[in-house]
Amino acid sequence: MPRYNLQKMIKLMLPGIFLMLLAPVIHSQLHDLNIIQQQLLNYMPPLLGGLAIILCISFNQGRLLLTTINLLCLFLLIQNQLQTSLSQPANFVLFSGLSLLFPLLQLFINFIPERGLSSRWLLRHLPVIISGYLFFWLAAQNHLLSAWFSALPVGLIQMFSDPYLLSQWAVYLFAVTTLLGLVILWFRATLADACLVIITLAIAAMLALFGETSVSVLSCTLGLILILFTVLFNSYSMAFIDELTGLPGRRALENTLRSAGRRYTLGMVDIDHFKKFNDTYGHDVGDQVLRMVASQMKQAARGASVFRYGGEEFTIVFKGMDEVSAIEIAEKVRNTIAAYPMRIRDKNRPGDEKKGRQQRNRSNRPEGTTEVTISIGLCEKTPQHKDSQAVIKQADEALYLAKQQGRNRSVASHIAQPRARKTSS
Ligand SMILES: Nc1nc2c(ncn2[C@@H]2O[C@H](COP(=O)(O)OP(=O)(O)OP(=O)(O)O)[C@@H](O)[C@H]2O)c(=O)[nH]1
């Protein structure tokens, strides 16, 4: 289980890690830009930020919206107030303040549960982000910052490590925010959590290398690209991926069938007696069964694509295959699931341990496991089919036949019945 989480975390962080690795390469090219190109580059963060805000609102991504605003406010303050040397006391105070404010706000965003966007939610969280930057902006406008220089604590004046500009306090705060972000990513394992961790790290690197030319515009641009990617990917997942099983859903199936061409076979799959299963063990165990069937099908149906059609029904698309080739894979899938020792706890299991053991010994399956079987109806697309819906309908009819013939079997529409064999499980 922990190894699985670590793999998942790394996978979720890959797009961000890729962008971070790309940053030095892009940075080395920035010296060759002329003045106009440099100025155009400065417009990138506000442009991408505006786009990210619109998409975050449209797709209900609250924490990514707050992170976008945190990033944009940081960039705008740097662009407007920090374009001269840090040796000026006012600039140093602003830089020190921002290097604490950004991770502090990210820490706050990390703690917010993702519950979708509402005006009440925004009213509660947005002022926290805006007010911090507003405070520093007003102080800079009123020339108050330089007077605070002498009051800066040692932890903010002393840099953590020599060539880098991050103070000791800022490093600790960034480290705490990153660690908390990683813990949340470990447990929640979402792309948005991975995005928050990477952006925290990217801004820490930007502030540490603040002396480099165009480092803020580059980091904020890449950070906003990562946010845009995350929002778009999340909205794609919401529309196309079934949350329970992780398989592509009906909309993705429609897309696949639209581009499947003229030669494919489609399989409709249904779990046998699933209702009885649900009634005996409860809805949660029913969900567990659906997840097991989905993952076993995905593994066993190599060369084909598996979708959750809805309820306890799945669809397999065998692109470029006729029914003869498809039924071989279908049978492999069916046998894999029938042989899988599904571990469950029966909510109606006898309280008496002896009686329970007797009951379990009646079946020859490993103790504490039960059998799940599926029936499959296959149909190859032919010129007679008007569209993919007609193929689905015929595959459904074959599935109905499989159920009628006793379940736990595959039936193909165009293959003579004897070939629709039943393998004992
Ligand atoms: N746990 C769980 N149950 C679901 C879900 N979607 C549909 N179901 C249940 O799936 C069951 C479908 O049962 P039926 O269509 O009657 O068929 P069956 O019991 O599988 O019997 P046969 O198909 O004839 O073998 C219903 O009890 C639904 O409540 C889901 O997402 N989770």
The ligand as an SDF file (V2000), in Angstrom:
LIG
                    3D

 32 34  0  0  0  0  0  0  0  0999 V2000
  -22.7560   -1.0430   -5.1320 N   0  0  0  0  0  0  0  0  0  0  0  0
  -23.2190   -0.5620   -6.2800 C   0  0  0  0  0  0  0  0  0  0  0  0
  -24.2960   -1.1170   -6.8560 N   0  0  0  0  0  0  0  0  0  0  0  0
  -24.7350   -0.6380   -8.0370 C   0  0  0  0  0  0  0  0  0  0  0  0
  -24.0940    0.4400   -8.6930 C   0  0  0  0  0  0  0  0  0  0  0  0
  -24.7530    0.6930   -9.8500 N   0  0  0  0  0  0  0  0  0  0  0  0
  -25.7710   -0.2100   -9.9260 C   0  0  0  0  0  0  0  0  0  0  0  0
  -25.7740   -1.0120   -8.8350 N   0  0  0  0  0  0  0  0  0  0  0  0
  -26.6830   -2.1080   -8.5160 C   0  0  0  0  0  0  0  0  0  0  0  0
  -26.5520   -3.1160   -9.4960 O   0  0  0  0  0  0  0  0  0  0  0  0
  -27.7100   -3.9260   -9.4130 C   0  0  0  0  0  0  0  0  0  0  0  0
  -28.0770   -4.3530  -10.8250 C   0  0  0  0  0  0  0  0  0  0  0  0
  -28.8460   -5.4900  -10.7280 O   0  0  0  0  0  0  0  0  0  0  0  0
  -29.7120   -6.1140  -11.9260 P   0  0  0  0  0  0  0  0  0  0  0  0
  -29.6320   -5.2130  -13.1290 O   0  0  0  0  0  0  0  0  0  0  0  0
  -31.0720   -6.4090  -11.4050 O   0  0  0  0  0  0  0  0  0  0  0  0
  -29.0290   -7.4150  -12.3310 O   0  0  0  0  0  0  0  0  0  0  0  0
  -28.1490   -8.5100  -11.5820 P   0  0  0  0  0  0  0  0  0  0  0  0
  -28.5150   -8.6900  -10.1540 O   0  0  0  0  0  0  0  0  0  0  0  0
  -26.7320   -8.1540  -11.8660 O   0  0  0  0  0  0  0  0  0  0  0  0
  -28.5530   -9.8430  -12.2790 O   0  0  0  0  0  0  0  0  0  0  0  0
  -28.1790  -10.3510  -13.7330 P   0  0  0  0  0  0  0  0  0  0  0  0
  -27.6620   -9.1810  -14.5320 O   0  0  0  0  0  0  0  0  0  0  0  0
  -29.4580  -10.8610  -14.2620 O   0  0  0  0  0  0  0  0  0  0  0  0
  -27.1450  -11.4050  -13.5490 O   0  0  0  0  0  0  0  0  0  0  0  0
  -28.8000   -3.0910   -8.7490 C   0  0  0  0  0  0  0  0  0  0  0  0
  -29.0670   -3.6420   -7.4660 O   0  0  0  0  0  0  0  0  0  0  0  0
  -28.1490   -1.7420   -8.5650 C   0  0  0  0  0  0  0  0  0  0  0  0
  -28.5350   -1.1090   -7.3580 O   0  0  0  0  0  0  0  0  0  0  0  0
  -22.9590    1.0250   -8.0420 C   0  0  0  0  0  0  0  0  0  0  0  0
  -22.3200    1.9630   -8.5220 O   0  0  0  0  0  0  0  0  0  0  0  0
  -22.5560    0.4840   -6.8470 N   0  0  0  0  0  0  0  0  0  0  0  0
  1  2  1  0
  2  3  2  0
  2 32  1  0
  3  4  1  0
  4  5  2  0
  4  8  1  0
  5  6  1  0
  5 30  1  0
  6  7  2  0
  7  8  1  0
  8  9  1  0
  9 10  1  0
  9 28  1  0
 10 11  1  0
 11 12  1  0
 11 26  1  0
 12 13  1  0
 13 14  1  0
 14 15  2  0
 14 16  1  0
 14 17  1  0
 17 18  1  0
 18 19  2  0
 18 20  1  0
 18 21  1  0
 21 22  1  0
 22 23  2  0
 22 24  1  0
 22 25  1  0
 26 27  1  0
 26 28  1  0
 28 29  1  0
 30 31  2  0
 30 32  1  0
M  END
$$$$
